[in-house]
Amino acid sequence: MNILNKFSFTIGALLLSSMAFAQAPMVNDQAQNAPDAEPVSKTWQPSLVNDGVIETVKHINQVTDWTPIREVDVAWKRRVWRKIDTRQKQNEAFRFTGDEYSGGGAFIEILIDAVLKGKITAYSGDDRFTTPLDLDMFNKQIIGTADSSLQIDPITGEERYVLEHNEFNINTVTKYELKEDWIFDRNLGRLVVRIIGIAPLVDRYDENTGTFKYSTELFWLYYPELRKVLVNYEVYNPNNDIHRITWTDFFDNRYFESYVVKTSANNPMGRKLPENNLRALQEGQDMERAIQEREMDMWVD
């Protein structure tokens, strides 16, 4: 009789635990973790109703601070500059126009919105973050300015000046430049890569011919501060609408495709490799290979 009671108690406990497990939401259930990213584009507005069959709740992501690296633990260090071309297949998330998960804007719109709302400071001049960009100047250079043009009414022939606002074309931003530190940490026994800054590059075209001339930096953002902003916006996943990661995870885990344009090795003049050059691309690959070989040499030393 005792054996039957124990058996019945065991079966009952299993049934109760299975029912509780079935009703409790999974910790990693993405359907329960809809992001709480505010819209960053005026052309996109969230739905006023639950647009879908999934019951979602607001989700606030939190960024994990980097582990500090002591100078005494650094056996070797190299500074690297690289570029991300958003026209490459692996980088198409940068050009996604936005939805309820990504904040309703492309990546460049997330950056501009963060600067305008005072969430992060934009820097001009160089990549050493020495000159904060004034918001008035930021609006003139980035957002655009109002301009008047003379127009003639096709019916009455009347001439009048019309005030127009030159909106910033987000499609002219096709590249991003990263400034990184590659460090061999003795304490960890491995190479650590930390992004220091990020700058969107805007394409400039000839006004007469419309041909591409060059790409120039719009502004620089200090990435350790930017991480706390990007954690609130999720990256477009072309394979699954519900399985997303934050932009912070995207950069920290290096899910992007890029190429080296400059390193601090034997480069006192700060020379960057030219764009659209096959030889320069090969030289950039040689630079990155040299860093990887240096990491292997650290185990020998």
N, C-alpha and C positions, 0 to 999 in steps of 0.2 A: 504493500500500500504506500509505503514511504517512497518507493521508487517511482510509482505512478504519479504521486504528488509532485515530486521533483521534476519529472518529465513534463507534466502539465504546466508547472511554473516556468520552466525553460521556454516552452513553446509560446506561452503568453508574453513573456518578456521580449522574445524575438519579434512577435507581431506588433507589440507596442512601439519598439524601437524603429521598426521598418516604417510604421505609419508616421512617426515623428520625423524621420529622415525624409519621407516623401513630401511632407508639408513644409519643412524648413527650406528656405532658399539656399542654393549653393553659394559659397563665398565668392567663387570666381565666375558666377553667372553674369554674363555681360548684359543680359536683359534687365537685370536689377541695378545696373550701374551706368545708366544713361548720364552723360556729362552735363555739367551746369555751365556751359560756355556761353557768354553773352554774345550777341551778334556783333560782328565787326565790319560788316558791309551794309550800306544803306539800301542796296538793291536786293538784299535778302532779309526776309522777316520770318520768324518762327510761326508755325501754325497755331491758331487759337483753340484747336481741339486736339485730341489725341490722334495724330495722324499715323495710324497703324494698329495692329492687333496685339502688340506686346505691351504689357503693363509695365511702365518704366517709372523710376524714381530718380530724383536728382542725385548726381554723384559728384563729389568733390575729391579730385585727385590731390595727392600730397607729394611733394618732391623730397627725395632723400639727399641730404647733404653729402658732398664728397668727403672722403676720408682725407684728413690733412697729410701732406707729405713733408717730413722734416728734411732740411737741407743736408743733415749728416747722413741720411739714408740714400741720397741721390748719388749713384755711381757714375751716371752719364746722362746728358740732356741734349736735345736738339730741338730747335724751333723750326716749325714747318708751316708753310702757307699752301693751301690747296683750293681748287675751285670745284664747285658743283654745277654741272650743266643740267638745267631742269628739262631739257629736251630729250635727255636719255630716258630709256624705258624705266629703269629702276628709280628714277627721280620724278616720275609723273605726279606723285602726291603733292609736290610743290605747286603745281599748276592747277590742281583741283579747285573749282570755284567755290566750294563750300556747301555744307549742309548742317543739320542740327547737331551733328557730332563734332564737326570741325570749327564751329563758331560762325558759320555762314559766310566765310570768306576764304580767299586764297592765302597762302603763307605770307606773302608780302603784305597783304591787308591786315593780318594779325599783328605783324611788326609795326606797321604804321599806326594802327589803332592803339597799341600799347604805348607808343611814344606820345600820341596826342592826348591820351588820358592820364599821362604822368606815371604810368606803371614802371617805366624804365627810361633811362637817359640815353639819347642818341648823341654820338660824337662825330665831329667833322675834322677834316684836315688829314689825319693819318690814323694808323691802327694802334696807337699808343694811348688812346683815350685821354688826351690832354685838353681838348677843347669841346665843352658841351655845346650842342647845337641849340640855338635859341628857337623857341616854338614859332615865333613870327617868321623867322628865316626858314624854318622847317616847312611851314605852310606855303611859303612862296616857292621854294625849290622843289618840294615833293608833291604837295597837294595841288598846286597850281594857283594862278591869280586870275582875277576878273579883268576882262579886256573888252573894249567897245569897238565895233566895226560898222562901217557905213553900208547900209543895205537899201535897195530900191524896191519899192512895192511893184510887183509885176502888173498890177491892174491899174493903179492910180498914177504910177510913176513917181510917187512921192519918196524923197530921200529922208532917211532917219538913221540915227545911231542906235544900235542894239547892244546891250550889255550881255556878254557871254562869259561863262566860267570855263576855263581850260582844265578839265579833269585829268588827273594822273592816269595814264594808261598802264595797268598792271601787267599787260602782256609784253611790255618793253623790258621787264625784269626777267631775264632768262638764265642768269647765273648768280651764284653766291660765293663769296670768298670766306674761307675759314683761316683763322690763326690758331695754331695748336702748339702744345708742348709735348714732346715725346721724352719720357723719363724712365730710366731703369732704376727701379726702387729695390735697394738691397733688402729691405725689410720684407717685401713681398716676393722677391726673387723673380721679378718679371718686368716687362715693359708696360708702362702706364701711359695712356694717351688722354690728354685733357684739352678740350676746346677752350680757347681764351676769348676769342671774338668772332663775330660774324657780320658780314657786310653784304647787302644786296647790291648787285651790279646792274645798271640800266644801260641799254643799248642806245647808242647815238647814231643817227642816220643823216646823210647829206640832204639838206632841204631842197635842193634842185633835182637831184637824180634819185633820191630815196634809197641809195645804197648804204650798206652798213659801213660805219667808220671805225668805231671802237666801243668798248664798254668801260664805264666809269663807276666808281663807288658812290652810292647815295649817302650812306652814313655807316658808322660802326656801332655795334651794340656789344656790351660786355656780357659774355655768355654766362658766367656764374650767376649774374642777376637775371638774365633772360630765362634761365631754366625754371625759375619760380613762376614765370608768366606762361611759358609754353606747356607746363604741366596741366593747364586748364583746357587745352585744345587737343583734339585727337586727330590722328593721321588717317587719311583716306586709304581704305584697303580695297583694291579692285576685286579681290577674291571673295570677300565676305563683308556684308554691310554692318554686321553687329560685332565682329571681332576687330577691335581697334587698339592701338597703343597711343600714348601721348607723344607730342613732339619732343618732349624732353627725353623719353625713352628712345625715340627714333634717332636722335643725335648721339646720346650717350652710348648706345649700342651699335652705332655706326651702320645703320641700315641703308645709307645713301651710297651712291657711286660718285667718285671724285678722282682728281688727278693733281699731282704736286706741281706747283709753279715756282716755288722758291724754298730754299732752306738756309739756315744760318751757317752752313758748312762752306768755308772758303768763299764767302760772298760778302766782303766788306762794303761793297757799293749798293747792296740791296737790290741786285738785278733780278727781275722776274723773267720767266721764259715767255717768248712771244706767243700770241694766240693763233689758232688755225694753222699750226705748223707741225708737220709730222715729226720732224727732227726734235722739236721742243717737247712733244709728247713722249718720245723715246727717252729724252734726257730726264724728264720728270719721273719716268718709271725707273730709270737707273738710280735716281736719288732715293726713291722709296726702297729699292732693293738694297741700297747701301745701308739704310737704317736697319732693315731686317737682319742683314749680315752682322751689323754691329751688335745687335741684341744677342746673336748666337755667340759672338766672340766674348761677350761678357761672362758666359759660362766657363770659357777657357781661361780667361784672365783670373 
